[in-house]
């Protein structure tokens, strides 16, 4: 069965309430609309202390808030404890994308998501991170499941948000909503490495807050 060209979603094990970790509006837009279309009860949990600099963090968060308010979805704004994130990834500054540093980063964000879910009546957590083709879905699911295992009442929903046209709709929604178009994963090391690659191609460095889907 489908609705609006999307498959109708069913939560596993007769679960009832989802806390969705959101990394940004472009990645979460399709996940939100898919769950809304299927009548799933969910809230958004924004905890991303990896995002650097703070201006980039605030732009991504405000875009996500704007879309959540449009859909009347609860948006939970967690702390921007940047110092804690830097402590967690100490020694991994030169680790490659999708490497151990990313695992540590996902663990940190999902652990906080799972704790909030456990303390506030959610029985399921999931994340919009996996919809991005730049991410390793197996790596994300492993971190999510590890975080949920801390609590007997909680599971991590490993649904593949890319399938059934999800990746294409993600881009369509981003253009429709003219979301901010971030050009790197989020952390200071991703920004460093992306700019290094751009220099090698003769391209200028990233400018924060400039590009928007459907405008550029």
C-alpha positions in Angstrom: 0.0 0.0 0.0 1.2 3.5 -0.8 0.1 7.1 0.1 1.3 10.1 -2.0 3.6 7.8 -3.9 5.2 6.6 -0.6 4.9 3.2 1.0 2.7 3.3 4.1 5.0 2.8 7.1 4.5 0.5 10.0 6.5 0.7 13.2 8.1 -2.6 14.2 6.9 -4.7 17.1 3.7 -2.6 17.5 5.7 0.4 18.7 3.8 3.6 19.1 6.0 6.7 19.5 9.1 7.8 17.7 11.9 10.2 18.7 13.6 11.1 15.5 17.2 12.4 15.7 17.4 15.1 13.0 20.7 16.3 11.6 19.2 19.0 9.3 16.1 20.0 7.4 17.1 18.6 4.0 17.8 15.2 5.4 14.8 15.1 7.7 12.2 16.6 5.4 11.3 13.4 3.6 11.5 11.4 6.8 9.1 13.8 8.5 6.6 13.8 5.6 6.8 10.0 5.2 6.0 9.5 8.9 3.3 12.2 8.9 1.6 10.6 5.8 1.6 7.2 7.6 0.0 8.7 10.8 3.1 7.9 13.0 3.3 9.8 16.3 6.8 11.3 16.4 8.9 14.3 17.7 12.1 15.7 16.5 15.3 15.7 18.6 18.0 18.1 17.5 21.3 17.3 19.1 24.3 18.0 16.9 27.2 19.5 18.8 29.5 18.4 16.0 28.3 21.2 13.7 30.9 24.0 13.3 31.0 26.9 13.3 28.2 28.1 15.4 26.7 30.2 12.6 26.3 27.0 10.5 24.8 25.2 13.5 22.2 27.9 14.0 21.2 28.1 10.3 20.7 24.4 10.1 18.7 24.3 13.3 16.5 27.3 12.4 15.7 25.7 9.0 14.7 22.5 10.8 12.5 24.4 13.3 10.8 26.3 10.5 9.8 23.0 8.8 8.7 21.4 12.0 6.5 24.3 12.8 4.9 24.1 9.4 3.9 20.5 10.1 3.0 21.1 13.8 5.6 18.6 14.9 7.2 18.9 18.4 10.9 20.1 18.1 13.2 19.3 21.0 16.2 21.5 21.0 19.1 19.9 22.9 22.3 21.5 24.2 25.1 22.6 21.9 27.8 21.1 24.1 30.7 21.6 21.7 33.4 21.1 24.3 32.0 17.7 25.1 32.1 16.7 21.4 35.7 17.9 21.0 36.7 15.8 24.0 35.0 12.7 22.6 36.8 12.9 19.2 40.2 13.9 20.7 43.0 12.1 18.8 40.8 11.4 15.8 41.2 14.8 14.1 42.8 13.2 11.0 40.5 10.3 10.7 38.8 10.0 7.3 35.1 10.5 6.7 33.0 7.4 7.6 35.9 6.3 9.9 36.1 5.9 13.7 35.6 9.6 14.3 32.2 9.4 12.7 31.3 6.4 14.7 32.2 8.2 17.9 30.2 11.2 16.8 27.1 9.1 16.0 27.4 7.3 19.3 27.4 10.6 21.2 24.4 11.9 19.4 22.4 8.7 19.6 23.2 8.1 23.3 21.7 11.5 24.1 18.7 10.7 21.9 18.1 7.4 23.5 18.4 8.9 27.0 15.8 11.5 26.2 13.5 8.9 24.6 13.8 6.6 27.7 13.0 9.5 30.1 10.1 10.9 28.1 7.9 8.0 27.0 9.2 7.2 23.6 9.6 3.5 22.7 11.5 4.0 19.4 14.3 6.1 18.1 15.5 6.7 14.5 17.5 9.2 12.6 17.4 11.2 9.3 21.2 10.7 9.0 20.8 7.5 7.0 18.9 9.1 4.1 22.1 10.9 2.9 24.0 9.0 0.2 27.2 10.4 1.8 26.7 8.4 4.9 27.3 4.7 5.7 23.9 3.4 6.6 25.3 0.2 8.3 27.5 2.4 10.5 24.6 4.6 11.5 22.3 1.7 12.2 25.0 0.0 14.3 25.4 3.2 16.4 21.7 3.6 16.8 21.1 0.1 17.9 24.0 0.3 20.4 22.5 3.4 21.9 19.0 1.9 22.2 20.3 -1.3 23.8 21.1 0.7 26.9 17.3 0.7 27.7 15.1 -2.4 27.7 12.0 -0.4 26.6 13.7 1.1 23.5 14.5 0.1 20.0 16.3 1.8 17.1 14.2 1.7 13.9 16.6 0.8 11.0 14.2 1.7 8.2 16.0 2.5 4.9 14.7 6.0 4.2 16.4 6.1 0.8 14.3 3.3 -0.7 11.0 3.7 -2.6 12.1 7.0 -4.0 13.0 8.6 -0.7 16.3 10.0 -1.9 14.6 11.7 -4.9 11.8 13.1 -2.7 14.4 14.4 -0.2 15.8 16.6 -3.0 12.3 17.6 -4.3 11.3 18.8 -0.8 14.5 20.6 -0.3 14.0 22.6 -3.5 10.3 23.2 -2.8 11.1 24.5 0.7 14.3 26.3 -0.4 16.2 24.7 2.4 19.7 25.9 3.3 22.1 23.8 1.2 25.1 22.9 3.5 28.2 21.9 1.6 29.9 19.7 4.1 29.0 17.1 6.7 29.1 19.5 9.6 32.2 19.2 11.8 35.3 21.4 11.7 37.3 18.5 10.3 34.8 17.9 7.5 35.0 21.6 6.7 38.8 21.5 6.7 38.9 18.4 4.4 36.2 19.7 2.1 38.0 23.0 1.6 41.3 21.1 1.0 39.6 19.1 -1.7 38.0 22.3 -3.2 41.4 24.0 -3.3 42.9 20.9 -5.2 40.2 21.5 -7.8 40.7 25.2 -8.1 37.4 26.0 -6.4 36.9 28.7 -3.7 36.4 27.7 -0.1 32.9 27.2 1.4 31.0 30.3 2.3 28.6 29.8 5.2 25.0 30.7 4.8 25.1 31.4 1.1 23.5 28.5 -0.8 19.9 27.5 -0.8 18.1 24.8 -2.7 16.0 26.2 -5.5 17.8 29.6 -5.4 21.3 28.8 -6.6 
